[in-house]
């Protein structure tokens, strides 16, 4: 009985489990997604993962999640359980390479309405997309070169093709795009303005984005036919010519216009938009220096619109009046006002903040606004995030209560004005402040403790070129600080330990102050540091070993201090690009540890006390562009290893004791122009940003206009190099440094002739070989130095003539061969040689010709015959005078000798002895 009961019990359990399984399968089979769509999704997964990825791991597997409507990235209709949306953006692993999708894999999805395959390395679709219900296709950020065949997508309304490689030819013959309402073609390769005229046929378009394509030519007038347009983005191209006022006359529904970063010229009457009542966003920024924009048309009425975003920068605004647009006084909904670099005059229009209580971005930098910065009494602008009045003529003091007026700022920039007074303590109340730039003013006093304790989110503190004094406070809470620039002030004392709280520091500049004492070894406690500048202080002692811990360091500038000894042996910084140790008291051989800096671009060791020879490993620094060893005690010959520095742009070995000849192989150094030299760091040019808090434009295209961009740290922080050329000690930086080139071997003990091979340096701008013992002639090949601007061969022992063909050097501004042994006629005074004065040739007595006062023609002989009308009496008078003069002179000489012999018996006897001896010889 027990066995029967137990068997029955097992049968009941098995039956119940079977029923439960049937219920589960039935539930998910009848109420879940269809089987063909489930299989279709698994096939699509396999294609995305080909050849060996594991993305979309939640698809398939466990029977509990067999319902594909519950899979991530899949959306189904609540009633039919059909798949209606696939959001597969950024699914394919990038390292798998490009990917081609077989369009047949999408056939099971008959009700699919939205397909997002953006950011997946997709190159094309194989076959025809047959999705009758599809309304939205998003393939942004792939590698498409052609527009997919869309003729079998009758319901398509929204097409996102941005950030691919589609060219202009793809816009021809696309009649089946005519029903589109939204088209995103931003950042492709649509170069031809004629081909985009085909877009004018898309009469249903409401949103069109063709930004970032570099399209060349004029704006197609036919855009005026797109009467349904609400959003038009033409920014980031190369459109030329004028902006026709008639272009927008029929586009009364326009809400958003972006024309920034093009090459427009001529005139544009902004008042032509005053009747566009729906306009909310207008953007015309970038380099528009040839574009005149007029907002003060006297015949215009007040605009019908209320703008939210107004960007109008770097243009000629309002002609000679240069006033701020007056229509802004009737705007009350502004969130962004950007009027940078327009030459606007007048006072700072703080009334804009009063009228627009939700203003978040306010920039008037690069104008000519004057007067003090004045806010209304008890003003408080809680939405303001970015306030920039830099590069103006603003005077007076910073309002002491600015911290309560703008309490929620993220960026405050008042640099490059004429502000004076102390640092307002209330800035410490700005708890969300991330960027503070007060550089290039006349501010003074000490840094308030409240600033360093209150602004805990501060990332960039830039106070360069003021008159601040004291020291960096010992108590600081700037734990987020990444960029600290205190250079060119009057700070003094030892470098403060208060910096230790800012362990995230990436750039530190304390140069041109009066800091003293030793460089602290705790400098190594900042592992993110990429740049340290401590130049032009009163620092002494040795270079601390703490620098050896800074594995990310790219720039170190300790120049113009009293740092002694040498570089620590542990100085193994593989990312170091710029090393400035000039004008210190470093001694010994050039340290071998420098051979372990493979990324070095600039090595500046000039004006120290290094001795010995240039080490052979110098040739292994193949990235080196600038080598400055001037003013040391180096000796020996110039090594052939220097000829391996193929990237070199500037080489200064002057004022040492080098001897021997100039290496012939120096012609291997092409001195070609290269890209600018900048720090390479992701954080240095990073942007702090956020969406507007009180406004968003409803669009199906991603828009960047409404994103507040705040530069974190000074822009384009370029390297600076001092180099002697044209008899001046010049500083080169940024783009100028990238094109400047020169070689200075002056004031050594070099001997031998100048190698003709130096004439192969056709890209070099400056050569200085003065102050040596060079012999021989100036090479004829120097006429090939087509880029040369300064050539100094003075104070040597050169001989021969200056090559006449050197007059072909059209860029030559400074030329001197003074104090040599040159001879012959100077080159013709043509081209640049017509500008050189006598000082260029002095000290060469055998040179002749202008501008010297020595003629190269022989002296003229007297004429053999007198002129036809000569007077005979004058001739006879001359002959008589000559005879009397000769006779008198002869008589004086004869009687003088007789008198001399009469009074000097010794010479008289000697004369008689000589006569007697010769008379005997004659008798023989």
MOLIN-V819587 format. One record per residue. N is the residue number from 1. PHI is phi in radians with two decimals (NA if undefined). Layout:
N&PHI  N&PHI
This chain:
1&NA  2&-1.09  3&-1.16  4&-1.14  5&-1.07  6&-1.11  7&-1.16  8&-1.10  9&-1.09  10&-1.13  11&-1.15  12&-1.11  13&-1.08  14&-1.14  15&-1.16  16&-1.10  17&-1.11  18&-1.13  19&-1.09  20&-1.09  21&-1.13  22&-1.10  23&-1.10  24&-1.10  25&-1.10  26&-1.14  27&-1.10  28&-1.36  29&-1.41  30&-1.60  31&-1.70  32&-1.52  33&-1.18  34&-1.24  35&-1.11  36&-1.16  37&-1.28  38&-1.10  39&-1.14  40&-1.06  41&-1.15  42&-1.17  43&-1.19  44&-1.14  45&-1.03  46&-1.09  47&-1.19  48&-1.12  49&-1.50  50&-1.07  51&-1.67  52&-2.62  53&-1.67  54&-2.23  55&-1.13  56&1.01  57&-1.17  58&-1.37  59&-1.40  60&1.48  61&1.54  62&-0.92  63&-1.15  64&-1.13  65&-1.88  66&-1.20  67&-1.27  68&-1.18  69&-1.20  70&-1.72  71&-1.30  72&-1.14  73&1.27  74&-2.05  75&-2.16  76&-2.07  77&-1.25  78&-1.15  79&-1.67  80&-1.64  81&1.02  82&-1.43  83&-1.22  84&-2.01  85&-2.59  86&-2.15  87&-1.83  88&-1.88  89&-1.28  90&0.99  91&-1.63  92&-1.24  93&-1.17  94&-1.04  95&-1.21  96&-1.32  97&1.52  98&-1.17  99&-2.58  100&-2.00  101&-1.79  102&-1.31  103&-1.07  104&-1.15  105&-1.15  106&-1.70  107&-1.07  108&-1.14  109&-1.67  110&-1.20  111&-1.81  112&-1.12  113&-1.95  114&-2.27  115&-2.22  116&-1.99  117&-2.09  118&-1.17  119&0.98  120&-2.32  121&1.05  122&-1.33  123&-1.74  124&-2.99  125&-1.88  126&-1.56  127&1.67  128&-1.73  129&-1.32  130&-2.02  131&-2.29  132&-1.16  133&-1.68  134&-1.15  135&-1.85  136&-2.26  137&-2.16  138&-2.10  139&-2.21  140&-1.09  141&1.23  142&-1.95  143&-2.18  144&-1.28  145&-1.90  146&-2.29  147&-1.36  148&-0.98  149&-1.21  150&-1.99  151&-1.16  152&-1.76  153&-2.10  154&-1.15  155&-1.71  156&-1.12  157&-2.10  158&-2.21  159&-2.26  160&-1.86  161&-2.10  162&-1.12  163&0.97  164&-2.17  165&-2.21  166&-1.34  167&-1.78  168&-1.09  169&-1.07  170&-1.27  171&-1.51  172&-1.51  173&1.22  174&-1.84  175&-1.09  176&-1.31  177&-1.55  178&-1.14  179&-1.60  180&-1.14  181&-1.90  182&-2.34  183&-2.34  184&-1.96  185&-2.09  186&-1.12  187&1.01  188&-2.11  189&-2.10  190&-1.49  191&-1.51  192&-1.69  193&-1.22  194&-1.17  195&-1.18  196&-1.32  197&-1.10  198&-1.09  199&-1.18  200&-1.14  201&-1.45  202&-1.50  203&-1.20  204&-1.57  205&-1.05  206&-1.91  207&-2.37  208&-2.37  209&-2.20  210&-2.16  211&-1.24  212&1.16  213&-1.88  214&1.16  215&-1.12  216&-1.85  217&2.18  218&-1.52  219&-1.17  220&-1.12  221&-1.08  222&-1.19  223&-1.02  224&-1.14  225&-1.40  226&-1.46  227&-1.25  228&-1.62  229&-1.09  230&-1.88  231&-2.29  232&-2.38  233&-2.07  234&-1.98  235&-1.24  236&1.17  237&-2.10  238&-2.25  239&-1.07  240&-2.05  241&1.29  242&-1.54  243&-1.76  244&-1.08  245&-1.08  246&-1.29  247&-1.02  248&-1.83  249&-1.09  250&-1.66  251&-1.67  252&-1.28  253&-1.61  254&-1.04  255&-2.00  256&-2.41  257&-2.27  258&-2.21  259&-2.10  260&-1.16  261&0.99  262&-2.23  263&-2.21  264&-1.18  265&-2.56  266&1.44  267&-2.19  268&-2.40  269&-1.62  270&-1.14  271&-1.16  272&-1.14  273&-1.71  274&-1.11  275&-1.58  276&-1.48  277&-1.18  278&-1.61  279&-1.11  280&-2.10  281&-2.26  282&-2.27  283&-2.36  284&-2.50  285&-1.90  286&1.68  287&-1.46  288&-2.08  289&-1.11  290&-1.77  291&-1.95  292&-1.72  293&-2.00  294&-1.99  295&-2.02  296&-1.98  297&-1.10  298&-1.15  299&-1.51  300&-1.45  301&-1.64  302&-1.15  303&-1.16  304&-1.46  305&-1.62  306&-2.16  307&-1.28  308&-1.81  309&-2.28  310&-2.33  311&-2.03  312&-2.54  313&-2.34  314&1.00  315&-2.32  316&-1.62  317&-1.73  318&1.03  319&0.85  320&-1.28  321&-1.24  322&0.90  323&-1.50  324&-1.19  325&-0.92  326&-1.24  327&-1.09  328&-1.12  329&-1.20  330&-1.87  331&-1.83  332&-2.28  333&-2.11  334&-1.16  335&-1.97  336&-2.27  337&-2.18  338&-2.23  339&-2.16  340&-1.19  341&0.96  342&-2.03  343&1.22  344&-1.17  345&-1.95  346&2.03  347&-1.60  348&-1.13  349&-1.40  350&-1.18  351&-1.10  352&-1.10  353&-1.24  354&-1.21  355&-1.29  356&-2.12  357&-1.16  358&-1.86  359&-1.08  360&-2.04  361&-2.26  362&-2.39  363&-2.33  364&-2.21  365&-1.18  366&1.25  367&-2.04  368&-2.22  369&-1.33  370&-2.10  371&1.41  372&-1.38  373&-1.53  374&-2.19  375&-1.89  376&-1.15  377&-1.06  378&1.09  379&-1.17  380&-2.67  381&-2.03  382&-1.33  383&-1.58  384&-1.15  385&-1.95  386&-2.32  387&-2.20  388&-2.36  389&-2.15  390&-1.17  391&0.98  392&-2.24  393&-2.13  394&-1.21  395&-2.03  396&1.48  397&-1.70  398&-1.22  399&-0.89  400&-1.10  401&-1.76  402&-1.06  403&-1.14  404&-1.54  405&-1.30  406&-2.15  407&-1.26  408&-1.96  409&-1.08  410&-1.84  411&-2.51  412&-2.25  413&-2.24  414&-2.17  415&-1.20  416&1.00  417&-2.28  418&-2.15  419&-1.26  420&-2.39  421&1.67  422&-1.54  423&-1.30  424&-1.11  425&-1.11  426&-1.15  427&-1.03  428&-1.12  429&-1.45  430&-1.42  431&-1.19  432&-1.78  433&-1.13  434&-2.04  435&-2.28  436&-2.28  437&-2.22  438&-2.07  439&-1.18  440&1.03  441&-2.29  442&-2.12  443&-1.25  444&-2.49  445&1.55  446&-1.75  447&-1.27  448&-1.24  449&-1.06  450&-1.10  451&-1.06  452&-1.35  453&-1.73  454&-1.54  455&-1.53  456&-1.28  457&-1.71  458&-1.06  459&-1.82  460&-2.28  461&-2.12  462&-2.16  463&-2.17  464&-1.04  465&1.02  466&-2.30  467&-2.18  468&-1.12  469&-2.33  470&1.35  471&-2.49  472&-1.21  473&-0.95  474&-1.21  475&-1.79  476&-2.43  477&-2.17  478&-1.47  479&-1.30  480&-1.75  481&-1.14  482&-1.94  483&-2.22  484&-2.21  485&-2.15  486&-2.04  487&-1.19  488&1.03  489&-2.23  490&-2.18  491&-1.12  492&-2.51  493&1.50  494&-1.29  495&-1.09  496&-1.25  497&-1.27  498&-1.09  499&-1.17  500&-1.09  501&-1.21  502&-1.71  503&-1.22  504&-1.58  505&-0.96  506&-1.98  507&-2.35  508&-2.30  509&-2.24  510&-2.02  511&-1.15  512&1.00  513&-2.26  514&-2.21  515&-1.11  516&-2.32  517&1.45  518&-1.59  519&-1.23  520&-1.18  521&-1.22  522&-1.24  523&-1.02  524&-1.32  525&-1.53  526&-2.08  527&-1.15  528&-1.62  529&-1.01  530&-2.01  531&-2.55  532&-2.29  533&-2.14  534&-2.19  535&-1.21  536&0.98  537&-2.15  538&-2.13  539&-1.33  540&-2.49  541&1.50  542&-1.85  543&-1.28  544&-1.22  545&-1.25  546&-1.03  547&-1.08  548&-1.18  549&-1.54  550&-1.57  551&-1.17  552&-1.72  553&-1.11  554&-1.98  555&-2.32  556&-2.34  557&-2.22  558&-2.00  559&-1.14  560&0.99  561&-2.24  562&-2.18  563&-1.26  564&-2.05  565&1.06  566&-2.48  567&-1.53  568&-1.02  569&-1.08  570&-1.43  571&-1.26  572&-1.99  573&-1.87  574&-1.19  575&-1.68  576&-1.08  577&-2.00  578&-2.32  579&-2.20  580&-2.05  581&-2.17  582&-1.18  583&1.01  584&-2.22  585&-2.18  586&-1.27  587&-2.28  588&1.54  589&-1.21  590&-1.06  591&-1.09  592&-1.15  593&-1.10  594&-1.18  595&-1.21  596&-1.72  597&-2.05  598&-1.19  599&-1.66  600&-1.10  601&-1.72  602&-2.24  603&-2.18  604&-2.06  605&-2.07  606&-1.18  607&0.99  608&-2.14  609&-2.22  610&-1.19  611&-2.22  612&1.52  613&-1.89  614&-1.25  615&-1.22  616&-1.07  617&-1.18  618&-1.00  619&-1.23  620&-1.44  621&-1.48  622&-1.23  623&-1.57  624&-1.12  625&-1.93  626&-2.33  627&-2.21  628&-2.15  629&-2.10  630&-0.98  631&1.19  632&-2.04  633&-2.13  634&-1.31  635&-2.47  636&1.50  637&-1.46  638&-1.27  639&-1.26  640&-1.15  641&-1.09  642&-1.10  643&-1.24  644&-1.56  645&-1.47  646&-1.19  647&-1.70  648&-1.13  649&-2.05  650&-2.38  651&-2.41  652&-2.17  653&-1.99  654&-1.22  655&0.97  656&-2.24  657&-2.17  658&-1.16  659&-2.32  660&1.48  661&-1.66  662&-1.36  663&-1.05  664&-1.15  665&-1.34  666&-1.07  667&-1.23  668&-1.26  669&-1.53  670&-1.27  671&0.97  672&-1.31  673&-1.13  674&-2.35  675&-1.11  676&-1.05  677&-1.78  678&-2.33  679&-1.18  680&-1.98  681&-2.65  682&-1.13  683&-1.32  684&-1.10  685&-1.90  686&-1.21  687&-2.06  688&-1.47  689&-2.76  690&-2.85  691&-1.27  692&-1.11  693&-1.43  694&-2.04  695&-2.77  696&-2.56  697&-1.56  698&-1.35  699&-2.57  700&-1.56  701&-1.95  702&-1.15  703&-2.00  704&-1.89  705&-1.06  706&-1.54  707&-1.72  708&-1.30  709&-1.81  710&-2.23  711&-1.26  712&-1.75  713&1.78  714&-1.11  715&-1.42  716&0.88  717&-1.19  718&-1.67  719&-1.29  720&-2.18  721&-2.34  722&-1.69  723&-2.61  724&-1.50  725&-2.68  726&0.97  727&1.16  728&-2.23  729&-1.60  730&-1.81  731&-1.85  732&-2.07  733&-2.66  734&1.01  735&-1.13  736&-1.10  737&-1.08  738&-1.21  739&-1.88  740&-1.36  741&-2.60  742&-3.01  743&-2.38  744&-2.15  745&-2.00  746&-1.24  747&0.95  748&-2.19  749&-2.14  750&-1.25  751&-2.24  752&1.48  753&-1.58  754&-1.35  755&-1.10  756&-1.02  757&-1.08  758&-1.10  759&-1.17  760&-1.39  761&-1.42  762&-1.23  763&-1.76  764&-1.35  765&-1.81  766&-2.55  767&-2.31  768&-2.27  769&-2.06  770&-1.22  771&1.19  772&-2.12  773&-2.18  774&-1.30  775&-2.14  776&1.44  777&-1.79  778&-1.29  779&-1.05  780&-1.06  781&-1.18  782&-1.12  783&-1.22  784&-1.58  785&-1.39  786&-1.14  787&-1.70  788&-1.12  789&-2.01  790&-2.44  791&-2.36  792&-2.10  793&-2.05  794&-1.22  795&0.99  796&-2.32  797&-2.24  798&-1.29  799&-2.20  800&1.50  801&-1.67  802&-1.26  803&-0.94  804&-1.03  805&-1.26  806&-1.16  807&-1.16  808&-1.39  809&-1.43  810&-1.33  811&-1.73  812&-1.22  813&-1.86  814&-2.19  815&-2.51  816&-2.55  817&-2.20  818&-1.05  819&1.05  820&-2.26  821&-2.12  822&-1.26  823&-2.49  824&1.60  825&-1.41  826&-1.22  827&-1.03  828&-0.97  829&-1.45  830&-2.18  831&0.98  832&-1.18  833&-1.18  834&-1.29  835&-1.69  836&-1.47  837&-1.69  838&-1.03  839&-1.09  840&-1.23  841&-2.14  842&-1.09  843&1.41  844&-2.18  845&-1.11  846&-1.68  847&-1.46  848&-2.51  849&1.79  850&-1.14  851&-1.56  852&-1.24  853&-1.62  854&-2.19  855&-1.43  856&-1.56  857&-1.57  858&-1.19  859&-1.17  860&-1.36  861&-1.44  862&-1.20  863&-1.13  864&-1.25  865&-2.15  866&-1.25  867&-1.09  868&-1.00  869&-1.76  870&-1.17  871&-1.54  872&-1.12  873&-1.15  874&-1.11  875&-1.12  876&-1.10  877&-1.05  878&-1.14  879&-1.14  880&-1.09  881&-1.09  882&-1.12  883&-1.12  884&-1.10  885&-1.13  886&-1.17  887&-1.09  888&-1.09  889&-1.11  890&-1.13  891&-1.11  892&-1.05  893&-1.17  894&-1.13  895&-1.21  896&-1.15  897&-1.15  898&-1.06  899&-1.09  900&-1.09  901&-1.21  902&-1.18  903&-1.61  904&-2.11  905&-1.16  906&-1.10  907&-1.23  908&-1.16  909&-1.17  910&-1.10  911&-1.15  912&-1.10  913&-1.13  914&-1.14  915&-1.15  916&-1.09  917&-1.15  918&-1.30  919&-1.14  920&-1.10  921&-1.10  922&-1.26  923&-1.13  924&-1.16
